[in-house]
Amino acid sequence: MGFNMEAVAKLFKKSDAQKAAEKKEREARGKAKAK
C-alpha cells in the first residue's frame, strides 16, 4: 500500500509539473501574439 501511495503521489507531482509547463507555454504564446 505504501508503495502504491508513493506511485500515485509521483503521478500527481508529474501532472502538476506538466500543467505548470503548459501554463507557461500558453502565457508565452499569448505574449507573443500580443506583440
Backbone as JSON, one array per atom type, in Angstrom:
{
  "sequence": "MGFNMEAVAKLFKKSDAQKAAEKKEREARGKAKAK",
  "N": [[0.84, -1.2, 0.0], [1.91, 1.24, 0.84], [3.85, 1.66, -1.15], [2.22, 1.92, -3.38], [0.83, 4.31, -2.79], [2.96, 6.06, -2.94], [3.61, 5.91, -5.64], [1.29, 6.99, -6.73], [1.45, 9.59, -5.69], [3.74, 10.46, -7.01], [2.79, 10.5, -9.63], [0.86, 12.51, -9.44], [2.5, 14.7, -8.83], [3.98, 14.84, -11.17], [1.98, 15.43, -13.05], [1.21, 17.92, -12.1], [3.54, 19.37, -12.58], [3.58, 19.21, -15.32], [1.25, 20.6, -15.95], [1.96, 23.16, -15.04], [4.07, 23.71, -16.79], [2.72, 23.7, -19.22], [1.0, 25.84, -18.8], [2.83, 27.95, -18.63], [3.76, 27.85, -21.24], [1.43, 28.52, -22.69], [1.04, 31.13, -21.73], [3.35, 32.33, -22.69], [2.93, 32.12, -25.42], [0.66, 33.7, -25.63], [1.7, 36.21, -24.96], [3.43, 36.53, -27.1], [1.64, 36.67, -29.19], [0.32, 38.99, -28.5], [2.22, 40.91, -29.0]],
  "CA": [[0.0, 0.0, 0.0], [2.79, 2.42, 0.89], [4.47, 1.87, -2.47], [1.16, 2.4, -4.28], [0.6, 5.72, -2.49], [4.12, 6.81, -3.45], [3.46, 5.97, -7.11], [0.21, 7.97, -7.01], [1.98, 10.92, -5.39], [4.67, 10.83, -8.1], [1.98, 10.82, -10.81], [0.25, 13.82, -9.21], [3.55, 15.71, -8.94], [4.33, 14.94, -12.59], [0.9, 16.13, -13.74], [1.28, 19.33, -11.67], [4.66, 19.97, -13.3], [3.16, 19.33, -16.72], [0.27, 21.7, -16.03], [2.7, 24.41, -14.89], [4.82, 23.93, -18.03], [1.76, 24.06, -20.27], [0.5, 27.19, -18.49], [3.88, 28.89, -19.04], [3.78, 27.87, -22.71], [0.27, 29.3, -23.16], [1.29, 32.54, -21.41], [4.4, 32.8, -23.61], [2.29, 32.28, -26.73], [-0.24, 34.85, -25.52], [2.53, 37.41, -25.02], [3.97, 36.62, -28.47], [0.53, 37.13, -30.05], [0.01, 40.38, -28.11], [3.23, 41.78, -29.63]],
  "C": [[0.88, 1.25, 0.0], [3.39, 2.72, -0.46], [3.45, 2.45, -3.44], [0.9, 3.89, -4.06], [1.74, 6.58, -3.03], [3.99, 6.98, -4.96], [2.4, 7.01, -7.48], [0.72, 9.39, -6.79], [2.9, 11.38, -6.5], [3.88, 11.24, -9.33], [1.38, 12.22, -10.65], [1.29, 14.93, -9.37], [3.91, 15.93, -10.41], [3.26, 15.74, -13.33], [0.92, 17.61, -13.36], [2.38, 20.05, -12.44], [4.27, 20.17, -14.76], [2.18, 20.5, -16.88], [0.99, 23.04, -15.95], [3.45, 24.72, -16.18], [3.87, 24.35, -19.14], [1.23, 25.48, -20.04], [1.54, 28.22, -18.94], [3.92, 29.0, -20.56], [2.64, 28.73, -23.25], [0.51, 30.79, -22.91], [2.33, 33.11, -22.38], [3.79, 33.03, -24.99], [1.39, 33.51, -26.72], [0.55, 36.16, -25.63], [3.06, 37.61, -26.44], [2.88, 37.15, -29.4], [0.22, 38.6, -29.76], [0.97, 41.34, -28.79], [3.02, 41.9, -31.1]]
}
